[in-house]
Amino acid sequence: MDHPVRRWRRTAVVAVLLLVAAGVLIGVAYTGGLTGEDTSALTGATEVRTGALNSAVVVLTEIGNTAASAVLAVVVGGVLWWRGRRADAVYLIATMATASLVFTIIKRILDRPRPPADLRVIEASNESLPSGHATMSAVVLASIVIVFWPQLAALGRTVLTAVAVLWPAAIGATRIYLGVHWFSDVLAGWTLGLGWAFLGAAVLFRWRARTRPAPDPVAAP
């Protein structure tokens, strides 16, 4: 990560592994391989619900919805563009936009039903697998970490990474708590989002490796 251009192949390998894992999770979830875990997570959520907690979780899930994640990517991308980091800006916004397209296509192809309506705190009408909230929060936060990592000191990296882990985790948990997603929907969304962020990073690093100027033989030691 300190020299990402030199490591685009490693980044691509990580992306492939994560996307394969996402594909496996989506397949297992769709075929009912995680039914026990899905039911257990939903049952546990319904047992701890209270009126006040429901209201707080609804607010949190709206703050972290897919539109908010998209806005975050566009705002950070705009700042990067303004500061002259145009490749990073394009990477961040393009990765977010294509991830949104990918999870939407998967949802419509699989058309997995959401949990029963009588167990939901809020209504959700579209398809269930994978979770869009989980996918978008994971891809945007992971992309932000990748973009800013080389410029940050150890403390900054620790704080940013903690946010990038805790925020998608919290948003994914709200979807299960509210009864609008199965646990496997969220797990698949997290993995898909993370894999897509690394795939975009591999493309960015490869492009930079191809466009870097050749070293000056006179200046070389």
HUHUSUL-V651853 format. One record per residue. N is the residue number from 0. RES is the residue in one letter. SS is DSSP state (H for helix, E for strand, - for the rest). BURIAL is b if it has 24 or more other ideal C-beta (glycine too) atoms within 12 Angstrom, else e. Layout:
BEGIN
n=N res=RES ss=SS burial=BURIAL
n=N res=RES ss=SS burial=BURIAL
END
This chain:
BEGIN
n=0 res=M ss=- burial=b
n=1 res=D ss=- burial=e
n=2 res=H ss=- burial=e
n=3 res=P ss=H burial=b
n=4 res=V ss=H burial=e
n=5 res=R ss=H burial=e
n=6 res=R ss=H burial=b
n=7 res=W ss=H burial=b
n=8 res=R ss=H burial=e
n=9 res=R ss=H burial=e
n=10 res=T ss=H burial=b
n=11 res=A ss=H burial=b
n=12 res=V ss=H burial=e
n=13 res=V ss=H burial=b
n=14 res=A ss=H burial=b
n=15 res=V ss=H burial=e
n=16 res=L ss=H burial=e
n=17 res=L ss=H burial=b
n=18 res=L ss=H burial=b
n=19 res=V ss=H burial=e
n=20 res=A ss=H burial=e
n=21 res=A ss=H burial=b
n=22 res=G ss=H burial=e
n=23 res=V ss=H burial=e
n=24 res=L ss=H burial=b
n=25 res=I ss=H burial=b
n=26 res=G ss=H burial=e
n=27 res=V ss=H burial=b
n=28 res=A ss=H burial=b
n=29 res=Y ss=H burial=b
n=30 res=T ss=- burial=e
n=31 res=G ss=- burial=e
n=32 res=G ss=- burial=e
n=33 res=L ss=- burial=b
n=34 res=T ss=H burial=e
n=35 res=G ss=H burial=e
n=36 res=E ss=H burial=e
n=37 res=D ss=H burial=b
n=38 res=T ss=H burial=e
n=39 res=S ss=H burial=e
n=40 res=A ss=H burial=b
n=41 res=L ss=H burial=b
n=42 res=T ss=H burial=e
n=43 res=G ss=H burial=e
n=44 res=A ss=H burial=b
n=45 res=T ss=H burial=e
n=46 res=E ss=H burial=e
n=47 res=V ss=- burial=e
n=48 res=R ss=- burial=b
n=49 res=T ss=- burial=e
n=50 res=G ss=H burial=e
n=51 res=A ss=H burial=e
n=52 res=L ss=H burial=e
n=53 res=N ss=H burial=e
n=54 res=S ss=H burial=e
n=55 res=A ss=H burial=e
n=56 res=V ss=H burial=b
n=57 res=V ss=H burial=b
n=58 res=V ss=H burial=e
n=59 res=L ss=H burial=b
n=60 res=T ss=H burial=b
n=61 res=E ss=H burial=e
n=62 res=I ss=H burial=e
n=63 res=G ss=- burial=b
n=64 res=N ss=- burial=b
n=65 res=T ss=H burial=b
n=66 res=A ss=H burial=e
n=67 res=A ss=H burial=b
n=68 res=S ss=H burial=b
n=69 res=A ss=H burial=b
n=70 res=V ss=H burial=e
n=71 res=L ss=H burial=b
n=72 res=A ss=H burial=b
n=73 res=V ss=H burial=b
n=74 res=V ss=H burial=e
n=75 res=V ss=H burial=b
n=76 res=G ss=H burial=b
n=77 res=G ss=H burial=e
n=78 res=V ss=H burial=e
n=79 res=L ss=H burial=b
n=80 res=W ss=H burial=e
n=81 res=W ss=H burial=e
n=82 res=R ss=- burial=e
n=83 res=G ss=- burial=e
n=84 res=R ss=- burial=e
n=85 res=R ss=H burial=e
n=86 res=A ss=H burial=b
n=87 res=D ss=H burial=b
n=88 res=A ss=H burial=b
n=89 res=V ss=H burial=b
n=90 res=Y ss=H burial=b
n=91 res=L ss=H burial=b
n=92 res=I ss=H burial=b
n=93 res=A ss=H burial=b
n=94 res=T ss=H burial=b
n=95 res=M ss=H burial=b
n=96 res=A ss=H burial=b
n=97 res=T ss=H burial=b
n=98 res=A ss=H burial=b
n=99 res=S ss=H burial=b
n=100 res=L ss=H burial=e
n=101 res=V ss=H burial=b
n=102 res=F ss=H burial=b
n=103 res=T ss=H burial=b
n=104 res=I ss=H burial=e
n=105 res=I ss=H burial=b
n=106 res=K ss=H burial=b
n=107 res=R ss=H burial=e
n=108 res=I ss=H burial=e
n=109 res=L ss=H burial=b
n=110 res=D ss=- burial=e
n=111 res=R ss=- burial=b
n=112 res=P ss=- burial=e
n=113 res=R ss=- burial=b
n=114 res=P ss=- burial=b
n=115 res=P ss=- burial=e
n=116 res=A ss=H burial=e
n=117 res=D ss=H burial=e
n=118 res=L ss=H burial=b
n=119 res=R ss=- burial=b
n=120 res=V ss=- burial=b
n=121 res=I ss=- burial=b
n=122 res=E ss=- burial=e
n=123 res=A ss=- burial=b
n=124 res=S ss=- burial=e
n=125 res=N ss=- burial=b
n=126 res=E ss=- burial=b
n=127 res=S ss=- burial=b
n=128 res=L ss=- burial=b
n=129 res=P ss=- burial=b
n=130 res=S ss=- burial=b
n=131 res=G ss=H burial=b
n=132 res=H ss=H burial=b
n=133 res=A ss=H burial=b
n=134 res=T ss=H burial=b
n=135 res=M ss=H burial=b
n=136 res=S ss=H burial=b
n=137 res=A ss=H burial=b
n=138 res=V ss=H burial=b
n=139 res=V ss=H burial=b
n=140 res=L ss=H burial=b
n=141 res=A ss=H burial=b
n=142 res=S ss=H burial=b
n=143 res=I ss=H burial=b
n=144 res=V ss=H burial=b
n=145 res=I ss=H burial=b
n=146 res=V ss=H burial=b
n=147 res=F ss=H burial=b
n=148 res=W ss=H burial=b
n=149 res=P ss=H burial=e
n=150 res=Q ss=H burial=e
n=151 res=L ss=- burial=e
n=152 res=A ss=- burial=e
n=153 res=A ss=H burial=e
n=154 res=L ss=H burial=e
n=155 res=G ss=H burial=e
n=156 res=R ss=H burial=e
n=157 res=T ss=H burial=e
n=158 res=V ss=H burial=e
n=159 res=L ss=H burial=b
n=160 res=T ss=H burial=e
n=161 res=A ss=H burial=e
n=162 res=V ss=H burial=e
n=163 res=A ss=H burial=b
n=164 res=V ss=H burial=e
n=165 res=L ss=H burial=e
n=166 res=W ss=H burial=b
n=167 res=P ss=H burial=b
n=168 res=A ss=H burial=b
n=169 res=A ss=H burial=b
n=170 res=I ss=H burial=b
n=171 res=G ss=H burial=b
n=172 res=A ss=H burial=b
n=173 res=T ss=H burial=b
n=174 res=R ss=H burial=b
n=175 res=I ss=H burial=b
n=176 res=Y ss=H burial=b
n=177 res=L ss=- burial=b
n=178 res=G ss=- burial=b
n=179 res=V ss=- burial=b
n=180 res=H ss=- burial=b
n=181 res=W ss=- burial=b
n=182 res=F ss=H burial=b
n=183 res=S ss=H burial=b
n=184 res=D ss=H burial=b
n=185 res=V ss=H burial=b
n=186 res=L ss=H burial=b
n=187 res=A ss=H burial=b
n=188 res=G ss=H burial=b
n=189 res=W ss=H burial=b
n=190 res=T ss=H burial=b
n=191 res=L ss=H burial=b
n=192 res=G ss=H burial=b
n=193 res=L ss=H burial=b
n=194 res=G ss=H burial=b
n=195 res=W ss=H burial=b
n=196 res=A ss=H burial=b
n=197 res=F ss=H burial=b
n=198 res=L ss=H burial=b
n=199 res=G ss=H burial=b
n=200 res=A ss=H burial=b
n=201 res=A ss=H burial=b
n=202 res=V ss=H burial=b
n=203 res=L ss=H burial=b
n=204 res=F ss=H burial=b
n=205 res=R ss=H burial=b
n=206 res=W ss=H burial=e
n=207 res=R ss=H burial=b
n=208 res=A ss=H burial=e
n=209 res=R ss=H burial=e
n=210 res=T ss=H burial=e
n=211 res=R ss=- burial=e
n=212 res=P ss=- burial=e
n=213 res=A ss=- burial=e
n=214 res=P ss=- burial=e
n=215 res=D ss=- burial=e
n=216 res=P ss=- burial=e
n=217 res=V ss=- burial=e
n=218 res=A ss=- burial=e
n=219 res=A ss=- burial=e
n=220 res=P ss=- burial=e
END
